[in-house]
Amino acid sequence: MTKRDADPDRSAALAQYRDRAGFYDLELALFRPIRREAIVRLALRSGDTVLDVGCGTGLSFEQLQQDIGAKGRIVGLEQCPEMLQQARDRIGQSHWKNVTTLCAPVEMAEIPVMADAALFHFTHDILRQPEAIANVVRHLKPGAHVVAAGLQWAGPWIWPINWFVLPAALHSTTTLEGLGRPWDKLAGLVGPMEVQARFLGAVYIASGVYGERPVGLRRRSKPKGDAVHARPPQGAAAAGLGQRHPARNGEFPIGRGVAKRA
């Protein structure tokens, strides 16, 4: 099994992020606008509790603090001790009293709160683990806002963009599985999600409200621009039948066509 279709590898991820911890903030500087937009989409209010899933070095904490205020609470989940130590240093330097950090794999974390929002920022491996997503969703209040952002395959016709996505994904994830629609398992538990493409399609921002019902029989207008709506998989779609999408079934779009699994 190759990295294209493998399950996330926790040991490899820990080694990967130990190596990156010292310069992680610099690496993520390019994506500051994505982080800002993702947090805005959480629609946080003063006093809210938010889960920062895969919080890394705590780069999101400052903006989250601005939105929730001193009466709110942040719970950061991170399995890499070296990354989390930097997050804790950031907390101490800023004298934040309302941030809790948990050093554990997300699927095993004992989350101590019911949250008003959850942020998944560049956490592809976590988003490909149903147990991790389920543990987070179990700790969301009805109506909680959920936002995920990260790398994705651009359309197969935009192959120069995918030449950027490929090395970036190899550097920051342990699997390429699901890179065509990284949010789909999250949408399966949260509900419908609106997905916006950024960076010429190399990055997505998916947002939804936990427990929000689909529109049902009402006719939906066609999304404008580069927005798409991701619905929870049902029937054959839930089993992966009768659908094809670039980067599924071990395919990833590079070059002029779609490179298939050997």
PEHU-V280608 format. One record per residue. N is the residue number from 0. RES is the residue in three letters. OMEGA is omega in whole degrees, -180 to 180 (* if undefined). Layout:
[[N/RES/OMEGA] [N/RES/OMEGA]]
This chain:
[[0/MET/-179] [1/THR/-180] [2/LYS/-179] [3/ARG/-172] [4/ASP/-178] [5/ALA/171] [6/ASP/176] [7/PRO/-177] [8/ASP/-175] [9/ARG/-179] [10/SER/179] [11/ALA/179] [12/ALA/179] [13/LEU/179] [14/ALA/-179] [15/GLN/-175] [16/TYR/170] [17/ARG/180] [18/ASP/-175] [19/ARG/-170] [20/ALA/-175] [21/GLY/-178] [22/PHE/-178] [23/TYR/-178] [24/ASP/179] [25/LEU/179] [26/GLU/-176] [27/LEU/-177] [28/ALA/-179] [29/LEU/-173] [30/PHE/178] [31/ARG/179] [32/PRO/178] [33/ILE/178] [34/ARG/-179] [35/ARG/-179] [36/GLU/180] [37/ALA/-179] [38/ILE/175] [39/VAL/-179] [40/ARG/175] [41/LEU/178] [42/ALA/-177] [43/LEU/176] [44/ARG/178] [45/SER/179] [46/GLY/-179] [47/ASP/172] [48/THR/-176] [49/VAL/174] [50/LEU/174] [51/ASP/-170] [52/VAL/-174] [53/GLY/-169] [54/CYS/178] [55/GLY/-178] [56/THR/177] [57/GLY/-178] [58/LEU/-179] [59/SER/-170] [60/PHE/-174] [61/GLU/180] [62/GLN/176] [63/LEU/179] [64/GLN/180] [65/GLN/-176] [66/ASP/-174] [67/ILE/179] [68/GLY/-176] [69/ALA/-180] [70/LYS/178] [71/GLY/-178] [72/ARG/175] [73/ILE/171] [74/VAL/-180] [75/GLY/179] [76/LEU/-178] [77/GLU/-178] [78/GLN/-177] [79/CYS/-177] [80/PRO/-179] [81/GLU/176] [82/MET/-176] [83/LEU/177] [84/GLN/177] [85/GLN/176] [86/ALA/180] [87/ARG/175] [88/ASP/179] [89/ARG/179] [90/ILE/-179] [91/GLY/-180] [92/GLN/-179] [93/SER/179] [94/HIS/176] [95/TRP/-179] [96/LYS/-172] [97/ASN/180] [98/VAL/175] [99/THR/177] [100/THR/180] [101/LEU/178] [102/CYS/-177] [103/ALA/169] [104/PRO/-173] [105/VAL/-178] [106/GLU/-178] [107/MET/-174] [108/ALA/176] [109/GLU/-174] [110/ILE/-170] [111/PRO/-173] [112/VAL/163] [113/MET/-167] [114/ALA/177] [115/ASP/-176] [116/ALA/176] [117/ALA/180] [118/LEU/173] [119/PHE/-176] [120/HIS/-179] [121/PHE/-177] [122/THR/-173] [123/HIS/-178] [124/ASP/179] [125/ILE/-177] [126/LEU/178] [127/ARG/-179] [128/GLN/-178] [129/PRO/-179] [130/GLU/179] [131/ALA/179] [132/ILE/-178] [133/ALA/179] [134/ASN/177] [135/VAL/-176] [136/VAL/177] [137/ARG/-177] [138/HIS/176] [139/LEU/173] [140/LYS/172] [141/PRO/-178] [142/GLY/179] [143/ALA/177] [144/HIS/-178] [145/VAL/180] [146/VAL/174] [147/ALA/178] [148/ALA/179] [149/GLY/179] [150/LEU/172] [151/GLN/171] [152/TRP/170] [153/ALA/179] [154/GLY/-176] [155/PRO/179] [156/TRP/180] [157/ILE/-171] [158/TRP/177] [159/PRO/178] [160/ILE/-180] [161/ASN/173] [162/TRP/171] [163/PHE/-177] [164/VAL/-174] [165/LEU/-179] [166/PRO/178] [167/ALA/179] [168/ALA/178] [169/LEU/-179] [170/HIS/-169] [171/SER/179] [172/THR/175] [173/THR/177] [174/THR/173] [175/LEU/-180] [176/GLU/176] [177/GLY/-176] [178/LEU/175] [179/GLY/178] [180/ARG/-172] [181/PRO/-176] [182/TRP/-167] [183/ASP/179] [184/LYS/175] [185/LEU/179] [186/ALA/179] [187/GLY/180] [188/LEU/-177] [189/VAL/-174] [190/GLY/-177] [191/PRO/179] [192/MET/173] [193/GLU/-175] [194/VAL/177] [195/GLN/176] [196/ALA/178] [197/ARG/179] [198/PHE/178] [199/LEU/177] [200/GLY/-178] [201/ALA/-176] [202/VAL/177] [203/TYR/167] [204/ILE/-179] [205/ALA/-178] [206/SER/179] [207/GLY/180] [208/VAL/-177] [209/TYR/178] [210/GLY/179] [211/GLU/-177] [212/ARG/173] [213/PRO/-177] [214/VAL/177] [215/GLY/-174] [216/LEU/179] [217/ARG/179] [218/ARG/178] [219/ARG/175] [220/SER/180] [221/LYS/179] [222/PRO/179] [223/LYS/175] [224/GLY/-176] [225/ASP/178] [226/ALA/173] [227/VAL/179] [228/HIS/179] [229/ALA/178] [230/ARG/175] [231/PRO/180] [232/PRO/180] [233/GLN/175] [234/GLY/-178] [235/ALA/-180] [236/ALA/-179] [237/ALA/-180] [238/ALA/180] [239/GLY/-177] [240/LEU/171] [241/GLY/179] [242/GLN/172] [243/ARG/179] [244/HIS/176] [245/PRO/178] [246/ALA/171] [247/ARG/179] [248/ASN/176] [249/GLY/180] [250/GLU/172] [251/PHE/-172] [252/PRO/176] [253/ILE/-176] [254/GLY/-175] [255/ARG/-178] [256/GLY/180] [257/VAL/178] [258/ALA/-176] [259/LYS/177] [260/ARG/180] [261/ALA/*]]
